[in-house]
Amino acid sequence: MRQHAAGFLSWRVGRPARTIGCMHKTSRRQFHRCLLGGAALLGAPLARGQAAGWPAKPIRIVVPYPPGGFTDVTARLIAQKLQERLGQTVVVDNKAGANGIIGTDAVAKSPADGYTMGVVIAAYAANTTLYPKLPYDPRKDLAAVSLIGLSPLVAAVNNDAPFKTAAELVAYAKGNPGKVSFGSSGNGSAAHLSTEYLKALTGSYMVHIPYRGAAAALTDLMGGQIQLFLDAASGLINPGKSGKVRLIGVASDKRLPALPEVPTFIEQGVAGFTGSTWAGLLAPAGTPREVVRRVSDEVARIVRLDDVKARLEQMGTVPVGGTPEEFEQFIAAETAKWGKVIRDAKVTVE
């Protein structure tokens, strides 16, 4: 009976049929392993076939932050264009909380079928060091798809602050340790870590005041409760141009098209100081490579469309695109960079 049940499993690989025999002289456990191995081999072409028919139903893009912010706006811009180009509905699903961890975990635990992806920002790289126990493994549970764009941070100061340039800020902070307080959208945010990086590069000491979001930090900056706030340009362009705050420097090696009058920190003598948030697409690990490559290629085309490029640049974001491999390398570099800043500055989260 076992002999007849075992039989032989055959499959073609572009050559005469090969066979795997589940020999009858074997233990029951070995017999079942043999059958399962053959079934897996038979199932491989089905997976490729499913990828070839993608997308056959709506696609979900998880945003681990509330609606209206940098991450959400960027995700919706890309989702709209993906929907047009793929001919399938693309839905944005906001799952905010825990510095982006809740939404990212939802992506990591979704089926790896190409129908769930997520947009993450710089906090994703920092969280690897900030949180000793994440509910997901960023190296094993998630796959890089594409870097959408980089948004260098801009330094804003209160109009009554005793410094009006980045060079003056550094000189004042060094000469008056602890008298400059800087805000951030929270412990471990890009704004927080970038300012800690600035402190390390310049040998200055400034006091960190964490807030629950960028809006609260900006309100206190305008009110004079803090003197300095680094944030994505999208949140500071209008307050800067309307005179509510003074924009004194860009944390990049180039000026932003949206703020051509604001010099970089590097131009003002702070060598090597760069800091940015960024937005990129991830997918659950194991998502078919054909799907990952297709989405990556589409994003690269989308960010170069005239209307998308113009919108991103208005937000102070530099369009990037690129391959999954390039984004993976970028994440590794960001994780290492911010990991060092976190360890050196002894940054902790509550």
N, C-alpha and C positions, 0 to 999 in steps of 0.2 A: 504494500500500500504506500509506504513512504517512498519507494522507488518511483512509482507512477506520479506521486504528488510532486516530487522534486523536479523531474524532467530537466529541460535545459532552457536558459534564457538567451535569446539572440538579439543583436542590434547591429545596425549598419553605421559605419563611420567613414563613408566615402570610399569603401573598398569592400571586397567580399565579406559576407557576414562572419562576425566573430562570435564565439559562444563562451558562456560561462556555465560550467556544470556544477550543479548542487549535488555532489556525490552522495550516494545513498549510505555509504559507510561513514557516518558522521553523527555527532551528538545532535539532539534536538535543538540546542542553543545555536550550534554552528549552522545547522540547516536554516533556521530562521534568519540568521545574519546574512546568509548567502542570498536568500530571497529578497531581503530588504535592500541589499547592495544592488542587486539586479534591478529592482523597482526604481531605485534612485537614478540609475543610469538611463532607464527608459523614460524617467520623468524629465531629464535635462532638456531634451528637445522641446517638450511642452512649455517649459519656462521661457525658452527663447522665442517660441511662437507667441506667447502671451505678450512679451516685450514688443514684438513686431506689430501687434495690434493696438498698442498704447497710443493715445488715451482713448478708452472706450467708455469712460464715465467721468463725472466731475472730479477735479483735483482740489485738494485742500492745502492751503499754505497757513501754517500756524505762526502767529506773531506772539512772542512771549511777553508782550508789553501792552498797555492800554491803547485804545484808538487815539489818533491825532498826533502822536509823537513822531520822531525821526524814523524809527523802525517801521511803524505802521504805515506812514505815508510812502516810504520807499517800497514796502511790500505791495501795497495796493497799486502803485504805479507799474510795477513789474507784472503783477497778477493780471491787470487789465490787458496788457500787451500780449502776455502768454495766452490768454483766452482767445484773443483775436488770431494769433498765429497757429494755435493748436486746434482751433475749432471745437473746443470743449470748455465747459464752465470751470472757472477757477475761483474758489471761495477763500476769503481770508477769515481766519478763525483766531480771535484774540484770546489768549490764555495767559493772563498776567500774573505775576507774583514771584517772590523769592529771587529777585535779581535775574529774572529770566529762566530760572531753573524749572519751574512748573511747566511752562510751554515747551521747553527743550526736551524735558523728560517725556512729554506726550508724543513728540516726534520720534524719539528713540524707541518707544514701546509700540509704535504703530506698525502695521504690516508693511513689509519691504516690497510693496508691489508697484511703487511709482505714483501712488495716488495721495500720499501725504508727504509734505516737505515743510521746512520751517526756515524762517529768517532769523538769524542771530546777529549780535553786534559784538563790540570789543569785550563786553562783560563775559561773554562765553569763554574767551581765552583766559580771562582773569579768574573766573570761577574755579578753574582746575586747581589753582593754588589756594584760593581763598577758602574753599570748602573741602575739608579733609575727606568727607564722605558725601559724594554726589549720588543721586539715585540712578545715574547712568554712567557708563564709562565712555568719555568722549573719544577715545581711541578705538574702541571696539563696537560701540553701539550706533555710531553716527558716521556718515560718509559725506565728504566735501563735494559740493556740486559746482558752485560758482561764487566768486567775489563780485558783488554788484557794484559797490563804490566805496570810496574813502571820504570821510568828512573830518578834515583837520580841525582841531579845537581852536577856538578864538578866545583870547583873554579880554574880559571886560572888567573895568574898575568903576567904582563910585565916582561921580563927578567931583566930589569934594576931597577925594583921596590926594595925599601929598606927592603923588607921582603921576606923570602923564604919558610915559613911554615904558616899554618893557625894560629898557636899560635902567631907568630911574626906579622902577619897581624892585629890581634885583638889588640895586645899591641901597635902597631904603631898607629892604628886608634884611640885608646883611648887617647894616648899621644899627638896626633897631629890632633885635631878635624878639619874636613873639608879639610885635605890635601890628602885624598884618594878619588879618583873619581871612581865610578863603572858604567859600562855600562849595558844596558839591551836591549832586542829586542823590547821594547815598554812599555809604562805605563801599569801597571796591568799584565804584563807577569809573568810567573813563576820565571824568573831570577830576575825581579824587586822585587817581593813580598818576595822571599826567602832571598834576601840581606837585605831588610827592617826587616825581621824577625831576621836575624843575628845581625843587629844593635841593635834591642830591647833586645835580649838575652844578649848581651855583654856590653850594655851601651856605645856603640861607635857612632861616627857621621861620615858618609861618604856621599859624594855628588853624587846624581843620575844623569846620563846622558842617556836619552832614545834615542834609535835609531829606524830606520824603518827596523827592522829585525836583526837577529843574525849575519849575514855576515858583516854588517857595523860595528857592535860593536867589532867583532873579529879583523877586519882590524885596527881599532883605538887602540885596546889593543896592537897589535903587533907593532904599530907605536909609542906607548908611550903617546898617547893623553889621555888615561885612564889607571888606574893601576890594575883594578879588573873586572872580568866578570864571572858570574856564568851561566852555560848553560848545556843543556843535553849533556851527554858524547859523543853522536854520532857526535857532531860538534866540539869536542875538542880533541878527541883521536889522530887524525893525527897531528894537530899542536903541541900537547904536545910531542908526540914521535919523531917528527922531530926537536924539540928544538926551535920552533918559539915562544912558550909561556911556562911558567912553571905551571904545575898542582900541587896545594898545598893541596887539600882536597876534600873529597866526603861528600856531605850532606846526609848521611845515617847512619844507625847503623851497616852496614857491608860494607866491601870493595867490589868493583866491580870486577868480574872475568876478565873483559876487561882491568882493570887498577889495578892489584894486588899490585903494588908498591906504590900506592897513598893512604895514610891513611885517615880515616874519620876525620871529625871535632871533633867528640866525643872522638876519640882516642887522639886528641891533646888538650883536656881539655875544649872544648866548649860543655858542657853538654846539651843534648836535641835538638841540632840543626840538623834538617832534613828538606829537601825541595826537591821536585821532580816535574817533569811533569809526565804525565801518558796518556795512550790512552785507551779509552773504547767505546763500542758500545751502541748507543741509538736507540730507535724506536719511532715513533709517539704513543702517548697515545692511548690505545684502540686496539693496535695490538693484534691479538689472542694470548692468553697465550701459546698455544701449539707451535706456531711459535717462540715466544720469548724463551721458554724453549729449543726448538730444537737448535736454533742458539747458545744459551749460552752453551749448552752441547758440540756442535761442536767446539766452540772456546776453551773450556777447553781442549779438545783433541788435537786441532791444536797446541796450544802453548807448548805442551809437546812432539811434534814430534821432533826427533833429529835434523833435518835440520832447523826447525823453531826456536827451543830453541837456537841452536848455532848462528843463524843470529841475534836474539834478543840480546843475550849476547854480541856479537861483537859490537852491537850498544850501549852497556851499559844499556840495558833494562832487568829488571827482569820479566820473564814470570809469569803471575798470573792466569788468567781464573777465575772461580768462578760462583756463581749463580746470577740471577738478584737481589735477595734480598740483597746479600752481596755487590753488586755494588751500590745499592741504599743507603745502610748504609754508604759506603765509600764516595759517593758524598756528603751526608749530613755532614759527619765529615770534609771533605775538605772545604765545603762551610762555615762552622762555623769557622774553623781555619783561612782561608784566609780573611774571613769577619772581624775578630778581628784585624788582621794585617793591613788591609786596613783602618779600623776606627781609630786605634791607631796611625798609621803613617800619617793619613789624606791624603791618596792617592786619587788623582782625575784623570780623563781622560779628554783629550781635546775634 
